[in-house]
Amino acid sequence: MIYLLGGSGYVGQAYQELFTRRGIPFRNLRRAEVDYSHPEKLVAALRADRPKFLINAAGYTGKPNVDACELHKTECLFGNAVLPGIVAEACAAAGVP
Ligand SMILES: NC(=O)c1ccc[n+]([C@@H]2O[C@H](COP(=O)([O-])OP(=O)(O)OC[C@H]3O[C@@H](n4cnc5c(N)ncnc54)[C@H](OP(=O)(O)O)[C@@H]3O)[C@@H](O)[C@H]2O)c1
């Protein structure tokens, strides 16, 4: 089974469609379900499910468009730089590529 973050987004939905079409088992980990910005929560989920690997398609892209990243710098930095670091550290701790 493959773990997917950001499955509701543009890139994440494309992954979900691909996996579904090819019959590849996956779990779309939604933020509402497991707040994976907390590393200990992501580590616990990874240790429980033992996915083969994780795909991170989560990120802050700005609404209504990318120009919003200039205004919302904190969200942009967190979603695109801090969060990937948290995910990488959680994966390393759980031994998940
Ligand atoms: N779209 C492209 O053409 C493209 C090209 C190259 C790279 N990328 C990169 O790929 C990643 C995803 O892009 P996308 O276009 O699929 O984005 P998107 O449609 O805006 O989807 C972003 C996803 O990230 C989740 N998410 C998790 N933590 C978040 C946070 N702190 N802030 C905002 N969203 C958060 C959202 O979850 P919720 O549903 O819970 O809000 C949502 O599912 C981004 O890093 C982007 O820069 C995209």
The ligand as an ORCA input file, in Angstrom:
! r2SCAN-3c Opt
* xyz 0 1
  N      -0.185     21.961     -9.895
  C       0.951     21.921    -10.560
  O       0.998     22.034    -11.810
  C       2.262     21.721     -9.824
  C       3.446     21.683    -10.558
  C       4.652     21.483     -9.895
  C       4.677     21.371     -8.508
  N       3.514     21.440     -7.819
  C       3.597     21.304     -6.361
  O       2.859     20.177     -5.951
  C       2.265     20.434     -4.675
  C       0.741     20.259     -4.771
  O       0.248     21.154     -5.776
  P      -1.297     21.173     -6.170
  O      -1.434     22.046     -7.361
  O      -1.796     19.763     -6.239
  O      -1.902     21.933     -4.898
  P      -3.428     22.052     -4.385
  O      -4.388     21.667     -5.467
  O      -3.550     23.398     -3.760
  O      -3.490     20.925     -3.263
  C      -2.702     21.046     -2.117
  C      -3.026     19.945     -1.169
  O      -2.162     20.059     -0.044
  C      -2.896     19.822      1.133
  N      -2.197     20.509      2.235
  C      -1.576     19.893      3.271
  N      -0.984     20.781      4.061
  C      -1.246     21.999      3.540
  C      -0.923     23.317      3.956
  N      -0.190     23.566      5.058
  N      -1.356     24.353      3.183
  C      -2.081     24.125      2.063
  N      -2.421     22.881      1.615
  C      -2.010     21.833      2.356
  C      -4.308     20.321      0.855
  O      -5.149     19.635      1.726
  P      -6.631     20.095      2.130
  O      -7.520     19.472      1.105
  O      -6.804     19.531      3.501
  O      -6.680     21.603      2.124
  C      -4.440     19.928     -0.625
  O      -4.924     18.614     -0.729
  C       2.679     21.878     -4.294
  O       3.826     21.846     -3.454
  C       2.996     22.500     -5.636
  O       3.911     23.561     -5.515
  C       2.311     21.608     -8.428
*
